[in-house]
Amino acid sequence: MALAWRTGGMSGVMTLTALAVATTSALLLRHLRAFVPGPYAVLGLAIALANAAPSLLARPHVLAWPCLVLWCGGLAMARARRESPPLWLLPAMTLWVNLHGSFMGGLLLAAAFAVEAVCDPTANRRAAAIQWGRFLLAAILCALANPEGPAGLLFPFQHLGMKSLAWIGEWQSTDFSRLQPLELMILAGLALGLSGKVTLPPMRLLMLLALIHGALSHSRNEQLLGLVGAIVLAQPIGAALGRGQALPTPTWRFAIFAAPILALAALGARAAIPLTPERTGAAFAATLARVPPDLRTRPVLNDYSLGGDLIFQGIRPFVDSRADLHGDAFLTRFRAATAPNRPALRRLLTEHAIAWTIFPAGHPIVPALDQEPGWRRLTEAGGAIVHIRTP
């Protein structure tokens, strides 16, 4: 991502992200096509990407998506063929563990497929246990090939154990007050299951329920439900549809003819209706322009969501969105001070020699700072309010 930034700026980062998403889509569609007819595979891909869409950001987890689909698809295909997992999947785990903490989901899925293989009444259970056990052990060894070693392997559990994640937006539950792709996917699954048209083996059902639980617990896990859920369900849905019943040729001809037309229509709509971000870098830069240069070098107390914006402007933030690096104790104290808890706020301002603050206009700390002795508003612009310390 740094090389993409140095090469082409934000456009380079966006291009890299787009390539990662395109690779993910191609790998997922290839896997789905192995079990269901083409149009159904395209529909499954659309549903999977719709659930992953909230996480479609230029962040490291998107670069890990191809590894996720390649790994999980390889495991599912090995089970479909009643074979042991291919060894060429192991380098994908080494790459994955060095990209994003979601690698642990891949290891847990491998363990789940191993249990399914051993419990398969048509298989040689002893041979399946040996084959899948060897692969799982090799996968764990490959996951240890990271700068932190065993600590890196345990990182996902430590991160999920942080109590402060409860008040961070992307770690909160999905808001169902308005229609969400997650709701549509769950309702569609209930409809298929209750109608009796699709039945899942016990282990696949447990995998799907675990993915749904994760998505309901933390909104950022919707991407796992979309991408991995499509892989887990492909074989059972294909069996229900009857894989050999291909659609008539005219249907395929229509699809081939309609696809480029829809793509051009989408491109035209995107060009005619440009998207306007709620908060742009230019607006934030204009707000900071009102802060004296010498003050910008002094300690600042900022909102959790503004850390990245300050970094892009060359300002060292008090906190940013890398929760795992700050740790639970620090974030808990920050949360208490900005709640605001007046004694905690005053201690934090004093101990860190805070010279100025910047928070969104609607943040509850703003009226508290308005009333705090020795502090006054410096500026209010671009939806952000700056307070400075006064004698």
Helices and strands as residue ranges (DSSP letters): H 2-33, H 38-52, G 53-55, H 60-80, G 87-89, H 90-97, H 103-119, H 125-143, H 150-160, G 163-167, G 169-171, H 181-195, H 202-217, G 219-221, H 222-241, H 249-272, H 281-288, H 293-296, E 300-302, G 304-306, H 307-312, H 323-326, H 328-337, H 342-351, E 356-360, H 365-371, E 375-381, E 384-389
